[in-house]
């Protein structure tokens, strides 16, 4: 809008779900960066006019789960120099150059998200010890707003506090961590299991206690959801369930989603010590991330099938869950996640090069190149599962489309 404080976007097909506008041909007016009902005659005369006839006009998209910045993403770039050969973008008079196909450079990330219509993207896994670098990198991404979720599902201090039942002390610790690391929400990855992975083990059941700390995934999920509401954070607790990406994992996902069923959201609480100016105005207490990867059915890769129906039915019957789909596009991908053992399982399946990181006292991560093939029946079922999660949810506000090309 440089040089033009007002814009009139005319004759487009407008879609605005929040205001129940569904494809109406109408004009949109923007003044000083904000949408307004009308423009004055002077503004109309001096402003910019865009003829959007035959085009779609809609609010900017929000990707609520991506991996765009931080040590893990840079690990993916370093592991895959061949990825940069597949996509290059020359410098222009307005844009920087960029490289990378599945893990683009920071400038390319901003340009490509903007081209798709997104205005806001959240980095879904920020390790506290690496938050400063993550923010530095997010500030280098052009054109889009960014934020991040703080990884806390295997944090040593929180595991101790929750084991001892010190919920207020845990909440105060989380509040300090969120403020210090400038993050937007709580992320819980393979609760209690990533800590075990530091000792070459994992956790496969909600009531299995981990090594050294003796806490279970159930305790971590319930505790973090409760803390999230005590603090009144605007984002529901962001949950990546145990056994992700394994046949039959839909069962532990469904059981995990039942854990916070009795936790009231902030708008229904009256807790003086946790009062905050943030008014979340939400019913949901838990956000199921990349639901497709948490909804595998079957007992092995031989009888693999979709398990989404059980998850979708549960979401349809409740009001406290929101989820993103985790759709997979066919072709090349770089899988990266804070769930180290999940990536190791893919390494054993594929033999592809593999990277694992342990962040002391906090979390870990894994990275691996991967190719989704239409000819592979498992990959094709995964693609269909992403659609199922979006199409079978009765309330569209309970689901968010996310293309999980970089993160299972």
N, C-alpha and C positions, 0 to 999 in steps of 0.2 A: 504493500500500500504506500510505498514511498512516493511522495508527491501527490497522493490522492487520499484525502481523509474520508471520503465517502465513495461507496461502490453501489451500483444498482445492478443486480443480477436478474435479468428479465426473461420471461417466457419459458423457464425451465420446468421440468417435471419435479416437483418438490416432494421429498420424503422426510418426514419428521415424526418418528414413532411417539416421542414424548408428548407431542401436541396433536396426535392422531391425524396427521396430514399424510395421505397415502397416494402419492402420484398426481397431485393437483397441479395444473399449470398456473403458476403465480410468480410474482416478483419478490425478490429478497433484497432488503436494503441494509447496508453496513455503514456505520458511522463510527469513527475513532476506534475501530477494531471490534465493535459490538453490533449485533443484529438489532435493528430498530424497526418499528412499525411503519414509519413514514420518513421521508426526507423533505426538507424545506425546498422551496423553489430555487433558492441560491445554491443549496447543496446539490440539487439535481443538475443545475447548470454547470457547476464547477467540478462535479465528481466524475468518476469513471463509470462507463456503462458496458456491461458484458451481455451480449446476446446469447442466451443459453437455450435457444429453441432446439427441441429434439434431444436435449441433454438432461441428465439426472443431476439434481441439486440436493445435497443432503449434508447433515452435520459431519464433522470430521470423525474418523474412526478412532477407537481406543483399543489398542492391543494390550490386554491386561496380563498377558504372560508371554514374555519373550526373553531372549538372551542377546543383549546388544552391547554390553560393556563389562569390564572387570577382568580379573586374572583368568577365569575359566575360558572366556571368549578369546582372549589373547593366546591362551594355550591352544585353542582350536586353530587359530591362524598360523601359529608356529608349526603345529603338527601337519598342516596341510598346505605346503607351498604350492602343490599342484592345483589347489583350489583357485589360487589367484590367476593362474594361466587361463582359466576358463572364462574369466569375465574381467574386462578392463574398461574403464571409462576415461576418456581423455579430458583434460582440463579445458574449460571454456571461459569466456569472458565473465560468466556468472558463477560457475561451479568449479570446485576442486576436482582433480583426478581421483580415481578410486579403483580398487581391485577387490576380487573375492566373489565367489559364486554362492556357496552355502554359508560362509562366514565373511561378509563384506567388511571392508574398512569403514571407519566411523563416518566419513563423509558420504560414502555410498549408501550406508544404512539410512541416513536421513533423507537422501534423495529418493531412494526406492520406496520407503514408507510413505513419503509425501505423494509420490506418483500413484500409489494405491489408495490414496484418500485418507490416510491416517494422520492425526495431529498429535497423538499422545501414545507413548509406548513405555511399558514398565519392565525393567530388568527384574526378573523373578527370583533371583538368588544372589543376595549380597552378603558375603561373609564379613562379619564385623572387622576383622583384622585387615581386610582388603577393601573396605568401604571408601577410603580416601581416594584410592586410585580409580575405583568405579565411578565416583562423582567427577573426577578429572576427565575421564574418558567420555562420560555422558555429556559434559559441557562442550565437548568437541563435535558432537553430533548435530548437524544443522537442521533447522526447519521444524523439528518436532519437540514437544515437551516430553520430559522423561521423569521417572521416579523409580524407586526400588523397594523390594521387600527384604527384610533382614532375616537371615537364616538362623533359627533359634531352636530347632527340634532336637538337637544333640549338644546343646551348649552345656558345658560342665556345671556352671553356676546354677542354671535353671534345673538341671537334673537333680542337683543336691537340694535345692529349695523345695521342689515338688515332691521329692522323696520324703522330705521331713514335714510336708504339709504346710509350709510357710508361703501361702499364696500371696499375701500382701507384700512380703519381702520380694517375692518373685516378680510381682507386678511393678514394684518400684524399680527393680533392676531393669526390667524391660523398658520402662518409661525412660530411664537414663540412657539406655542403649539406643533407643529410637531417636532421642533428641541428639545424642552425641554423633550418631552416624547418619543423621538426616535422611531417614527412611520413612516409608509410607505405611507399611504393614508388616505383619508377622508371617514368615514362611517356615513351614514344618516339613522337612524332607525325610522320608523313611524314619519316622520317630523312634529314637533309641537304637536304631539299627546301624546308622552310619558310625556311631561310636564303636559298635562291635566290629565294624569293618576294619578299624585300625588294628584289630587283633585277628584278622583273617577269618572273622565270623560274620554272621548276619542275624536278623531276627525274622521269624516266619509266622508269628502268632501275636495277637494283641495283648495277651497276658503273659508273654515270655519276658522275663527280666533280663536286662543287658548286663554285660560284664562290668565289674567294679562298682557301678552306681546302683544297680539293683532296681532300676525303674523300667516300667513297661511302656509299650506304645500307647496303650489305653490311658495311662496316667499322663503322658506327655500331651496327647491330643486334648484330653479334657482340661488339663491345666492351662495350656496355651489358649484354648477357646475362652476359658473363664477370664484369663488375664486380658485378652483382647477386649472383652466387654467391660471389665472393670476400668480399663483405660479409655473406653469409648472411642476406639480407633475407627476411622471412616471405612476401613477395609475389613471384610470378614477374614478370619484366620485362614491362611492360604495353605491347603493340605495336599501333599504328595504322599499317598498311602504306602504302606509296606508291601513288599512282593510285587512292586510295579513291573509290568512287562512280562509276567510269568503266567502260563496257562492256569486258569482258575482263580486269578487274583481278584475277580469281581466279588468274591465272597468276603474277603477281608476288607475290601473297599466298602461294601454295604454295611458291614458291622462297624467300621470306623465312622461312617456317617451317622450312625445311630448314637454315638457317644455324646455329642453335644445337644441332643434333642431337647433336654430340659434346661439348657442354659439360656437365660433371658438376654436379649440384646440390650445395649446401653440405654435405648430409649425407654425401657421398662424398669431400669434400675434406679435406685436412690442411694448412692454411696458417696458420702461427703468427701472422703479423702481422695476419691478418684475423679472428682468433678473436672471437667475439661470444657473448653469453649467449642470443641468440635462436636457437632450434632450429626451423628451418622445417618439418622433417619432410614434405617434399614431393618428388615426383618431377619436377614440371614446372619447366622453366626459362624458358618463354615463355607469356604470356597473350595470345591474339588477341582484341582488343577489337572490339565491334560487328561480328561476323564476317559478318553479312548484307551489310553495305556493302562488305566486302572480298571478296565472292564473286560479283561480277557477271560474267556470261558475255556472249557475242556480240562483234561487232566494231564495232557502232554502236547508237544507240537504235532503229534500224529492225529489227535482228535481236536485240535484247536478250533474254537468257534467263538462267535460273539456272545458276550455276557452282558451286553448293554441293557437288555430289557429289565433285569433286576434293578439296575442303577436308575434307569429312567422312571420305572414305576415308583421307586422310593422317592425320587425327586418330585414327581407329580403329586404324591400323597402328602408331602410336607411343605412347609413354608420357610424353613431355616437353612436351605441349601441353595447355593448358586454354583454353577460349574462352567468351565470352558471345555471345548470339544477335543482339542488336540488332534485335529485332522492331519493326515499325512499326504503330501503330494508325491507322486511317483518321480523317481530320478535320484540324483545324488543328494546326500544329506550329511551333516556332521552332527552326530548325536552328542549332546553334552548335558549333564545333569549333576546335581549335588548328591545323587544316589550312586556312590561308587560301585557297590556290588551289582547293581542293575547293568551298568556298563560292562563289568567283568563278565557277566553272563552272555552279553552280546559278543564279547571277545572270544569266549569259548565256542560260540556258535559259528562265527565267521572267520576267525583267525586274522582279522584286520588289525592294523596297528592300533595301539591302545595306550591311553595315558591315565594315570590315577594320581590324585593329590590328596593329602591329608592336611587340613588346617587345624593346627594344634588347639585343643580345648573347644573347638567350635563346630567343625563340619568337615566335608571333603567333597570331592568331585571326580567325575570320570568323563573321558572324551574318546570318541571312536568314529571313523568314517563309516558311512553306511549307504547302501543303495536300495531304494524301494522299487521293486519290479512288478509290473502288471502281470507278468507270467508266474509270479510266486503266489500261490493261493493264500498264504498267511498275510502277505502284504495287501492283497486285494480285499480280504476280509477286514483288515484294519482300516482301509480307505472307506469301506462301506459303513464301518462302525462309527466313524466320525460323522457321517451323514445321519445315521440313526439317532445319535445323541442330539442333533439339532432339529430333526424333523419330528421326532416323537414326543418332545417335551411340550406339554399343553400350554404352559405359560412361557412365552418367548423371553420374558425378562429374567428367567432362571438360567438361561444358557448364553454363552458368548462364543463366537467363532474365533478360534485361534489356529493358524496353520503351524503345527509344531515341527517344522522342518529341521530346526536346530535343537530340538529338545524333546526326547521321549520321557 
